[in-house]
Amino acid sequence: MSKATQEALSELHGVVAKELTRRINENEASAADIGAAIKFLKDNHITAAIEDNSHLKDLKKKLDEKIASRSGKVVPLTKRNALPAETDLDEILEGIERSAM
């Protein structure tokens, strides 16, 4: 069996991205689809700066509220208005992915 060409792999990559986007945009995405989309972005080194994205800021605020209500204790950030590191966001997203499955 021969290996797939770069062109074939590139086409498959595009098809996967379009299908995941379509499912999410049309509210057809399952928890597994959302997890696959998160993994797809992570595997392709796609990141976003929370400072530049109001949706991520809102998500962070909601996650912080949920964490605070569950644990009953809040660990203050060391800097005023500090944002979590990329590794912290990865842990949050992984937690969401695990809870969705």
C-alpha positions, 0 to 999 in steps of 0.5 A, a space after each residue: 500500500 502506498 503512502 498518501 500524497 501531501 495533496 491528498 492529506 491536505 485535502 483531507 485536512 480541509 474536509 475535516 476542518 469544514 465538517 467540524 465547523 459545519 456541525 458546530 455552526 449548525 448546532 449538530 455537534 455532539 460532545 465528541 465532535 466538540 472534543 475532536 474540534 478542540 483536539 484538531 485545533 491543538 494538534 495543529 497548534 492553533 491558539 488564541 490570545 484571550 486578551 484579543 477575544 471577548 468570547 474567550 474572556 466570557 468563557 474564562 469568567 464563566 469557568 472561574 465562576 463555576 470553579 468557585 461555586 464547586 470548590 468553595 475556595 478561590 485562589 487569588 491570581 498573583 497579579 491584578 487582572 492577570 490572565 491564565 497561562 496557555 498551559 492553564 487554558 489547555 488544562 481547562 479545555 482538557 477538563 471540558 473535553 473529559 466532562 463532555 465524554 
